[in-house]
Amino acid sequence: MQQNEHLSWTTVTNAFVAGVGGSYPRGISALGSYHMMVHMQHHAYEEAKHFHCCKYCGLSRNSNESWDNLSFIRYAVHLGHDYSSNSLGTYADLTELVSLLEHESITPSEEDIHTFNQLLHSLDQAESEESPGKYEKRLTAEKLIKGQAGIRRGILKSLSRVGVLPNQILSLHPDHWTNIEELLNAELLLSNTKGRSDMEMPWAGWQGKLGVDWEKARQLFGSMILHHS
């Protein structure tokens, strides 16, 4: 898939922005999935020290029980949910996305691009101590992003995974991979992940004062980044 002509940063960022804007919810998971796929090398399963998953890609020790869920994952992705946090979800997402891209191109509308930029500015204007949880509540109140809370969370997680939304602990980038084990270990250092399975690194490590990394945003989204102060 790393050589597939239909997959590129351009095609997945177009799909993602169309997902954020609401015209193509299925595109939301594409950003994180592509980031994992394009950097992943062939590797043997090696268990993380403190977690029952592969240290590199996050595949669960019990992954053989999960392949039956491929159709459910694809259904959930079409609704706008992000499943790119492990290699099974990435596989389910991208194998179908490739077949879709063979028949259609995904182009975000002007409204999609406007909504995406509004989201970035909303994040960049956060109060210094605003936590991920408080921001999610504010985003819900602003009614900027369509869909339920889990869909908004997936968008924020994806932008965090490629470094557009920085975190306090790890420096993440679109052009290289950080092993899942490093993200899981970083969660142990954060107070807002204690006893919570829903708040995960790297989004959990964001704070209002970190805002948006506009350089990485422009690197990934190019002319779709309209302007910023």
Number of C-alpha atoms within 10 A of each C-alpha: 13 11 8 8 10 16 18 15 16 13 18 25 23 25 26 31 30 26 28 30 26 22 18 22 23 24 28 33 31 28 27 26 25 25 23 25 18 18 13 16 10 5 9 8 15 15 17 18 11 10 14 14 21 22 21 22 24 23 22 19 14 9 13 9 9 12 12 10 13 15 12 11 21 21 15 16 23 18 18 26 26 31 24 28 21 19 21 21 22 24 21 22 28 20 12 11 19 15 11 13 14 10 7 8 12 18 16 22 16 12 14 22 20 17 19 24 20 16 19 21 16 17 22 20 13 19 14 12 12 18 18 20 15 14 18 17 11 15 17 16 9 11 9 17 20 16 16 12 14 14 22 21 18 22 24 23 24 26 23 25 27 25 24 24 28 26 21 14 15 15 12 19 16 24 13 13 18 18 16 20 20 14 18 18 15 19 20 12 12 15 11 16 17 11 8 9 7 10 18 18 24 27 25 23 26 23 23 21 16 20 22 23 16 17 11 20 19 15 13 20 17 13 10 19 17 13 10 9 4
